[in-house]
Amino acid sequence: MYCQFISSPLGHIKITANADGITEIMFSSATEHGTPSRFTELAAIQLQAYFAGTLQQFTLPLAASGTLFQQHVWQTLCEVPFGMTCSYADIARRIGNNNAVRAVGSANGRNPIAIVVPCHRVIGANGTLTGYAGGLEKKAWLLKHEQRL
C-alpha cells in the first residue's frame, strides 16, 4: 500500500493506492508521512488542480474495494457532470433499478474515493443536502466550488 497526504481548502486529505490504482481518498485529521506512488502523486496533482479551479474531470486509475453493486453505483456517480447534482432515485434509474434507492444511498455512503467519485453531487430528491462522510459543511463547499466554475 502507498499513502500520501495533501492539504486542501477543506483540510488534510489522505490518498491511498495499491499497484492497480487509487484505493481511497478521504478527509483526514492526520498529516502522517507515507510512501507515495505514481498513483498517489497523480491524484495529488489532480486534486490540487481541482481545488485551484483548473480541473473538472479526473483521470485516475481507480481500484476501490466493493461489491459489484457498489462498484456499479460508484461508476455511475462518476458520470454525474461537474457542477450538477442528482438524487439517489436518479442514480437508481441510471443503474436500471428504480427500487434500489436505499441501496444506492448505502453504496454512496460507502464510497471510499471522495471528490473523485463525486458522491457529494448526490442530494435529496427535495433539493436538500443529505449525509456526507466528510460532513455537510464540506459537501456544501464542494458543490459551491463546482457551481462557481
C-alpha positions in Angstrom: 0.0 0.0 0.0 1.1 3.5 -0.8 -0.1 6.6 1.0 0.2 10.4 0.7 -1.3 13.4 2.4 -2.1 16.8 0.9 -3.5 20.0 2.3 -6.7 21.4 0.7 -9.1 24.2 1.4 -11.1 21.6 3.3 -8.3 20.3 5.5 -5.9 17.4 5.0 -6.7 14.7 2.5 -5.3 11.1 2.6 -4.7 9.4 -0.7 -4.1 5.6 -0.7 -3.2 3.4 -3.6 -2.1 -0.1 -4.4 -0.3 -1.4 -7.5 -3.5 -1.1 -9.6 -4.6 2.4 -8.7 -6.3 4.7 -6.1 -8.0 2.8 -3.3 -9.0 5.6 -1.1 -9.3 9.4 -0.9 -10.6 10.6 2.4 -10.6 13.7 4.6 -8.2 13.2 7.4 -7.1 14.9 10.6 -3.7 13.2 10.4 -0.8 14.5 8.5 1.4 11.5 8.7 4.1 10.8 6.1 3.5 7.8 3.9 5.2 6.2 1.0 3.8 7.8 -2.2 3.5 6.1 -5.6 3.0 7.3 -9.1 -0.8 6.9 -8.5 -0.9 9.0 -5.3 1.3 11.6 -6.9 -1.0 11.8 -9.9 -4.1 12.1 -7.6 -2.4 14.8 -5.5 -1.7 16.8 -8.7 -5.3 16.4 -10.0 -6.9 17.2 -6.6 -4.8 20.4 -6.3 -5.9 21.4 -9.8 -9.5 20.7 -8.9 -9.2 22.9 -5.8 -7.5 25.6 -7.9 -10.4 25.5 -10.3 -8.5 24.3 -13.3 -9.6 20.6 -13.4 -13.2 19.4 -13.8 -12.7 15.8 -14.9 -10.4 13.4 -13.0 -8.4 10.8 -15.0 -7.2 8.4 -12.3 -7.0 4.6 -12.3 -9.4 3.6 -9.5 -9.0 0.4 -7.5 -11.5 0.7 -4.7 -12.8 -2.5 -3.0 -16.5 -3.0 -3.0 -19.3 -5.3 -4.1 -20.3 -5.4 -7.8 -23.4 -3.3 -6.9 -21.2 -0.7 -5.1 -18.8 -0.6 -8.0 -21.7 0.0 -10.4 -23.1 2.8 -8.3 -19.6 4.4 -7.9 -19.0 4.2 -11.7 -22.4 5.8 -12.3 -21.6 8.6 -9.8 -18.5 9.4 -12.0 -20.9 10.1 -14.8 -22.7 13.0 -12.9 -21.4 16.1 -14.7 -19.2 18.6 -12.8 -21.3 21.3 -11.2 -24.5 19.3 -11.5 -26.4 17.4 -8.8 -28.8 14.4 -8.8 -30.8 12.3 -6.3 -30.4 8.8 -5.1 -33.5 8.0 -7.2 -31.7 9.4 -10.3 -28.8 7.1 -9.7 -31.1 4.1 -9.2 -32.8 4.9 -12.5 -29.4 5.2 -14.2 -28.3 1.8 -13.0 -31.6 0.3 -14.2 -33.2 -0.5 -10.8 -35.8 2.1 -9.7 -36.4 0.2 -6.4 -32.7 0.4 -5.3 -32.9 4.0 -3.9 -31.9 2.9 -0.4 -29.2 0.5 -1.6 -27.8 3.4 -3.8 -27.8 5.6 -0.7 -25.9 2.9 1.2 -23.4 2.4 -1.6 -23.0 6.2 -1.9 -22.2 6.4 1.8 -19.5 3.7 1.5 -17.7 5.4 -1.3 -14.0 5.3 -0.4 -12.8 7.8 -3.0 -14.1 11.2 -2.0 -14.3 14.0 -4.5 -13.0 11.9 -7.5 -16.0 9.6 -7.2 -18.4 12.6 -6.7 -20.8 11.3 -4.1 -21.0 15.0 -2.9 -23.1 15.6 -6.0 -26.0 13.5 -4.7 -28.6 15.5 -2.9 -32.1 14.7 -1.5 -35.0 14.5 -4.0 -36.3 17.7 -2.5 -33.1 19.5 -3.2 -31.7 19.4 0.4 -28.2 18.3 1.3 -28.1 14.8 2.6 -25.4 13.0 4.5 -21.7 13.2 3.5 -18.9 11.3 5.2 -16.8 14.4 5.3 -19.6 16.4 6.8 -22.3 18.6 5.3 -20.1 21.7 5.5 -17.6 20.1 3.2 -20.3 18.8 0.9 -21.8 22.4 0.7 -18.3 23.8 0.0 -17.6 21.3 -2.8 -21.0 22.0 -4.5 -20.5 25.7 -4.3 -16.9 25.4 -5.6 -18.1 23.4 -8.6 -21.0 25.8 -9.3 -18.7 28.8 -9.3 -16.6 27.5 -12.1 
